[in-house]
Structure formats: structure tokens, C-alpha cells
Amino acid sequence: MQIASKLFNIKSSLPENVTLVAVSKTKPVADLLEAYNAGQRIFGENKIQEMTEKHAAMPKDIEWHMIGHVQTNKVKVMAEYVSLIHGVDSLKLLSEINKQAAKHNRIIECLLQIWIATEETKFGLSETELHELLQILQNDANNFNNINVVGLMGMASYTSNREQIKTEFDNLKRIFDVCKSTKSKNINFTILSMGMSDDYSIAIDSGSTMIRVGSGIFGNRN
Ligand SMILES: *Cc1c(COP(=O)(O)O)cnc(C)c1O
């Protein structure tokens, strides 16, 4: 019941335009089912193998989001069912997603991950790299028929300094707004994925439309 009530509390505090991804990484299927039975239909995982096992075990009306760093050689494992890949950070990866999506006659939605934190350990594109990538997708659209880049994803620095976090999220929102006007058949910016358990209310203030909450729903991970 605890999972259901935490889920309910978060959901009832969210603005209507904000989507909640329940981040269930490391958690057992029983926990996911509890969230499912409380109405949750979008789950996020950061390991392709684990997500695929849970996809097989869980009801089929779930949207599975890959929120972790994706290795090119593993895309084929999830290409048949993944709904949204949050952490795309290279043309090479986009090409592979396109290729694997084509095999299943699908269009896979992707978010480009932008590096907004000050930590070196975080992944993501710089603003310059982002614009270069979008340019290539526009110019070479016929070679990318099986992907749809629907927005951006970012992670703020791991810090207790709320103002710094706010500044980083504001920066991502600014970049998102610049890109929103870029239109092509494989670029349609509607989703800004930012905010986790500890910082999602700041992210929503900055304009997030999708939050990824794990420990706030399922409790701490080991
Ligand atoms: C684990 C993870 C989350 C959720 O983190 P919590 O702090 O548990 O809410 C969100 N986004 C990404 C990319 C993650 O890896």
C-alpha cells in the first residue's frame, strides 16, 4: 500500500501537463505491480536487460522508457517494445535506433540528453553538439524515417544548492525553447524530461513536462 499512497500523493500534486515516469530500476516486479494496480502505466528503467525481463513479466499496456545510458549494441534487445529512449547522446546511437526500429516497422521516440550539470561524470550533448545533430537530422531526414526526436532530457548536478539546480534546469528549458521551432518529420519537440525525486518540484517550476521519480515512489535503492 505504501507505493500506492506515495504515487497518489505525487500525482495529485502535479500540474496537468506533467507526465510521471515511475523509475523502477532494481525493484522487484511485485513493487511494479503495486504501482500498476494503483494506475501507473509508464515505467522507467536504466538497464536494457532488466527492462526487457520486466516487460515480459508485466501487463502489456505499459509504456517502457529507457532512462539510462544506452550502449549501441544493446538497442536491438528493446527495439520491439520500447516507447521512449531518454538518454540519446550521439548520431551513432540515433542511427542504430533507426535501423533497429525499421526492422520492427516502428518509429521509436527519442529524447536527446543535454549535459547541464557541472559534474564531469554525467552524460550528454553540449548545446553546440545538439544543434549540429538536429541539423543533420533535418538535412538527412530520409535516412532517419524510423525515429522521432520529441524533446530533451537532462539531469541537474548532485548538490544541495537549490539555486544552482534551478539555474541548470532554467538553462535546459531555454535550450528546449530554442529547438522547439526546429521542425522536420523526425523532429517534433514536445517533451522536456527533467526532475527526479529530490528536485522535481524545481524542475516543474522551470518548465519540465516529464519527471522521472524512483525512490520517491518505491523507496531507497540498495
Ligand atoms: C535513477 C534515475 C532517476 C530516479 O532517481 P530518484 O532519485 O530515485 O528519483 C531518474 N532519472 C535517471 C536518469 C535515473 O537514472
The ligand as a Gaussian input file, in Angstrom:
#p B3LYP/6-31G(d) Opt

LIG

0 1
 C       17.592000       6.566000     -11.111000
 C       17.204000       7.667000     -12.032000
 C       16.121000       8.512000     -11.743000
 C       15.295000       8.419000     -10.461000
 O       16.063000       8.810000      -9.371000
 P       15.372000       9.020000      -7.921000
 O       16.295000       9.948000      -7.233000
 O       15.313000       7.676000      -7.297000
 O       14.029000       9.599000      -8.159000
 C       15.789000       9.485000     -12.673000
 N       16.489000       9.642000     -13.823000
 C       17.529000       8.855000     -14.122000
 C       18.244000       9.094000     -15.402000
 C       17.931000       7.848000     -13.244000
 O       18.978000       7.082000     -13.559000

